[in-house]
């Protein structure tokens, strides 16, 4: 083999080797680019999922000292909560005081409670004793609806002047509560929305206690979505002689509604209370010791009502928080 031929073979092998090396480098570049693209896609997907899973909500919480008239001061770091059993982040915790205090209150009366005449003056006194910035109105349950006797007003004397003896048959209180929640007489979502409900809590469609009463559950869901806090005062408005089973069932349903929304229910056992004043005094104390809590929570799909468990560190504190909350998308999207 001649020298020229040998050089030609070596040059050919060198070109082949360089070609192979170039292809290898190209494959490595392509592979690295693909891996980078996949990583970016995965990161984008995770970020989108995280953004999708971030819901938000708010609630009204009552905190006061059990054995002390002085209202406690609760710092945000003492508050923790779980939504639907999962730890959630508290993003806001403020007492409803001063400039941060805006209260809208509706006194809702069963139109079948025609025997409530002696308590009308107590109801008027309760309305007139509200704080000067509190807007208050009176409504009556009629045919499954809430009929407002007047608008929300800071003129408490005017608001109490529309009180009258109820006229009409007993209606389903849970229909009326749902109607009030869906048609609250204000668009101010920064204000507390509270209800004093005078009713026997009996569902006319099912007069015995049913912990899964569909109309009561619907009223809870509507109230929670609207941000209502309900205080129930038991007043038997139905026909006499129905017996303790009906009375106990109504009281139990009324209690479920109030506890779910973060309020309280009041009764004196069987029969109607002689006076509402002790109940009104307790409601006033609770209204004066409330905080607004805001939080972030996991949200799988669309906005929904979830369970809430809230804990406040401290000795001798009585804490009342809603058992259910509405978890929405940021900004109510």
C-alpha positions in Angstrom: 0.0 0.0 0.0 1.4 3.3 -1.0 1.9 6.2 1.4 -0.6 8.4 -0.4 -3.3 5.8 -0.1 -2.6 5.3 3.6 -2.9 9.1 4.2 -6.2 9.1 2.4 -7.5 6.3 4.6 -6.5 8.1 7.8 -8.1 11.3 6.6 -11.3 9.5 5.8 -11.4 7.9 9.3 -10.7 11.3 10.9 -13.6 12.9 9.0 -15.9 10.0 10.1 -14.8 10.4 13.7 -15.5 14.1 13.6 -18.9 13.4 12.0 -19.8 11.0 14.8 -18.6 13.5 17.4 -20.7 16.2 15.9 -23.8 14.0 15.8 -23.2 13.1 19.5 -22.9 16.7 20.5 -26.0 17.6 18.5 -27.9 14.8 20.3 -26.7 16.0 23.6 -27.9 19.6 22.8 -31.3 18.4 21.6 -31.6 16.1 24.7 -30.7 19.0 27.0 -33.2 21.3 25.3 -35.9 18.8 25.6 -35.2 18.2 29.3 -35.3 22.0 29.9 -38.6 22.3 28.1 -40.1 19.5 30.1 -38.9 21.0 33.3 -40.4 24.4 32.4 -43.7 22.7 31.5 -43.8 20.8 34.7 -43.0 23.9 36.8 -45.7 25.8 35.0 -48.2 23.1 35.6 -47.3 22.8 39.3 -47.5 26.6 39.6 -50.9 26.6 37.9 -52.1 23.9 40.2 -50.9 25.7 43.2 -52.6 28.9 42.1 -55.8 26.9 41.4 -55.7 25.3 44.9 -55.4 28.6 46.7 -58.8 29.6 48.0 -59.7 32.3 50.5 -62.4 33.0 53.0 -63.5 35.0 55.9 -65.6 34.6 59.1 -66.8 36.4 62.2 -65.5 35.0 65.5 -66.7 35.9 69.0 -64.1 35.9 71.8 -64.7 37.1 75.3 -63.4 36.3 78.8 -65.6 33.8 80.7 -65.2 35.4 84.1 -64.1 39.0 83.3 -66.1 41.9 81.9 -62.9 43.3 80.3 -62.7 42.3 76.7 -59.6 40.3 75.9 -57.0 41.3 73.3 -56.2 38.4 71.1 -53.1 38.7 68.9 -53.1 37.1 65.4 -50.3 34.6 66.4 -52.7 33.0 68.9 -55.1 32.0 66.2 -55.0 28.8 64.1 -57.5 27.1 62.0 -58.3 24.1 59.8 -60.6 24.1 56.8 -62.0 20.8 55.7 -59.5 19.1 58.1 -56.4 20.8 56.5 -54.2 23.4 58.2 -54.9 26.8 56.7 -53.1 30.1 56.8 -54.5 33.0 58.8 -54.0 36.2 56.7 -56.0 38.6 58.7 -57.3 39.0 62.3 -58.9 42.3 63.4 -61.3 43.2 66.2 -64.5 45.0 65.0 -63.8 48.3 66.7 -63.7 51.9 65.7 -63.2 52.5 62.0 -63.1 48.7 61.4 -66.6 48.3 62.9 -69.5 48.1 60.4 -72.5 46.2 61.5 -75.8 45.3 59.7 -78.4 43.6 61.8 -81.8 42.2 60.9 -84.5 41.2 63.4 -86.5 38.5 61.7 -89.8 37.5 63.2 -92.1 34.6 62.4 -95.4 36.0 61.2 -97.2 33.1 63.0 -96.0 34.4 66.4 -99.1 36.4 67.1 -98.7 35.8 70.8 -95.5 37.8 71.0 -97.2 41.1 72.0 -95.7 41.5 75.5 -92.2 41.2 74.0 -92.6 43.9 71.4 -91.4 46.6 73.8 -88.3 44.5 74.6 -87.5 44.1 70.9 -87.9 47.9 70.3 -85.6 48.5 73.3 -83.0 46.1 71.9 -83.1 47.9 68.5 -82.8 51.4 70.0 -79.8 50.3 72.2 -77.6 49.4 69.2 -74.4 51.4 68.6 -74.8 54.6 66.6 -73.1 53.2 63.5 -75.2 50.0 63.5 -77.6 49.7 60.6 -80.7 47.7 61.6 -84.0 46.6 60.0 -87.0 44.4 60.9 -88.3 41.6 58.7 -91.2 39.2 58.9 -91.5 35.7 57.6 -94.3 35.4 55.2 -95.1 32.4 52.9 -91.5 31.2 53.0 -90.0 34.6 52.3 -88.5 37.4 54.3 -90.6 40.6 53.9 -88.6 43.7 55.1 -90.7 46.2 57.1 -88.1 48.8 56.3 -84.6 49.4 55.0 -81.4 49.0 57.0 -81.0 52.2 58.9 -78.8 53.9 61.5 -81.9 55.7 62.7 -82.8 53.2 65.4 -86.0 54.9 66.5 -87.3 54.8 63.0 -86.2 51.2 62.6 -88.2 50.2 65.7 -91.3 52.1 64.7 -92.2 49.5 62.1 -92.6 46.8 64.7 -96.1 45.3 64.8 -97.8 42.2 65.9 -97.2 39.4 63.4 -100.1 38.7 61.1 -100.3 35.5 59.1 -99.8 31.7 59.3 -96.7 30.0 60.5 -94.2 29.5 57.7 -91.1 27.5 57.1 -88.3 29.5 58.9 -85.6 27.9 56.8 -87.2 29.1 53.5 -87.3 32.6 55.0 -83.7 32.5 56.2 -82.5 31.3 52.7 -84.5 34.1 51.1 -82.9 36.7 53.4 -79.4 35.3 52.8 -79.9 35.4 49.0 -81.5 38.9 49.1 -79.6 40.7 51.9 -80.7 44.4 51.9 -77.2 45.7 51.3 -74.3 45.2 49.0 -71.6 46.1 51.6 -69.6 42.9 52.0 -67.2 44.6 54.5 -69.9 44.9 57.1 -70.8 42.2 59.6 -74.2 40.6 58.7 -76.0 39.4 61.8 -79.6 38.1 62.3 -81.7 37.8 65.4 -84.2 35.1 64.5 -87.5 34.8 66.5 -88.9 31.4 65.6 -89.7 27.9 67.0 -87.4 26.4 64.4 -90.0 23.8 63.3 -89.9 22.7 59.7 -93.6 22.4 58.8 -92.7 19.8 56.2 -91.1 17.5 58.8 -92.2 18.3 62.4 -89.8 15.8 64.0 -86.1 16.4 64.5 -84.1 15.4 61.5 -80.4 16.4 61.8 -80.2 16.2 58.0 -83.3 18.2 57.3 -82.8 19.4 53.7 -84.4 22.9 54.2 -82.3 23.5 57.3 -79.2 22.4 55.5 -80.0 24.7 52.6 -80.5 27.6 55.0 -77.1 26.9 56.5 -75.4 26.8 53.1 -77.1 30.0 51.9 -76.3 31.8 55.2 -72.7 30.8 55.2 -72.2 31.9 51.6 -73.8 35.3 52.4 -71.7 35.6 55.6 -74.6 35.7 58.1 -74.2 35.1 61.8 -77.6 34.0 63.3 -78.8 34.2 66.8 -82.0 32.2 67.4 -84.5 33.0 70.1 -87.0 30.2 70.5 -90.6 31.3 70.4 -93.3 28.6 69.8 -95.5 30.0 67.0 -97.4 27.0 66.0 -100.7 25.5 67.2 -100.8 24.5 70.9 -100.7 20.9 72.1 -98.2 19.6 69.6 -96.0 18.2 72.4 -92.4 18.2 73.4 -91.2 16.1 70.4 -92.1 19.0 68.1 -90.7 21.6 70.4 -87.4 19.8 71.0 -87.1 19.1 67.3 -87.5 22.8 66.5 -85.1 23.9 69.1 -82.5 21.4 67.9 -82.8 22.5 64.3 -82.6 26.1 65.3 -79.4 25.3 67.4 -77.8 23.6 64.4 -78.4 26.7 62.2 -77.0 29.1 64.8 -73.9 27.0 65.6 -73.1 26.5 61.9 -73.0 30.2 61.3 -71.1 31.2 64.5 -74.1 32.5 66.4 -76.0 31.2 69.4 -79.4 29.9 70.2 -81.5 30.7 73.3 -84.5 28.9 74.9 -85.7 28.2 78.4 -86.8 24.6 78.0 -90.3 23.8 77.1 -92.6 26.7 76.6 -91.9 30.3 75.6 -89.6 32.5 77.6 -91.1 35.1 79.9 -88.7 37.8 78.8 -86.2 38.2 75.9 -84.0 40.7 77.9 -81.4 38.1 79.1 -81.0 36.9 75.6 -80.7 40.4 74.1 -78.1 41.2 76.8 -76.0 38.2 75.7 -76.4 39.0 72.0 -75.1 42.6 72.8 -72.1 41.2 74.6 -71.3 39.0 71.7 -71.6 41.8 69.1 -69.2 43.9 71.2 -66.5 41.1 71.2 -66.2 40.0 67.7 -63.2 39.6 65.4 -62.9 39.3 61.6 -60.6 36.4 60.5 -59.4 36.0 56.9 -57.6 32.9 55.7 -56.2 31.0 52.8 -57.4 27.4 52.2 -57.1 24.6 49.7 -59.6 24.8 46.9 -59.9 21.8 44.5 -62.4 23.1 42.1 -65.2 25.6 42.3 -66.0 27.7 45.4 -67.7 25.7 48.1 -68.8 25.5 51.7 -66.3 23.7 54.0 -66.0 22.8 57.6 -64.0 25.1 59.9 -62.2 24.4 63.2 -60.7 27.5 64.8 -58.5 27.6 67.9 -57.5 30.6 70.0 -54.7 30.2 72.6 -55.5 31.6 76.0 -56.9 30.8 79.4 -60.4 31.5 80.3 -61.6 32.5 76.9 -64.9 31.6 75.4 -64.6 31.3 71.6 -67.6 30.9 69.2 -66.7 30.4 65.6 -68.8 29.2 62.7 -68.6 25.5 62.0 -68.8 26.1 58.3 -67.2 28.7 56.0 -67.4 29.6 52.3 -64.1 29.2 50.4 -63.9 31.3 47.3 -61.3 32.0 44.7 -59.1 35.1 45.3 -61.0 38.2 44.4 -64.2 36.1 44.0 -63.2 34.9 40.6 
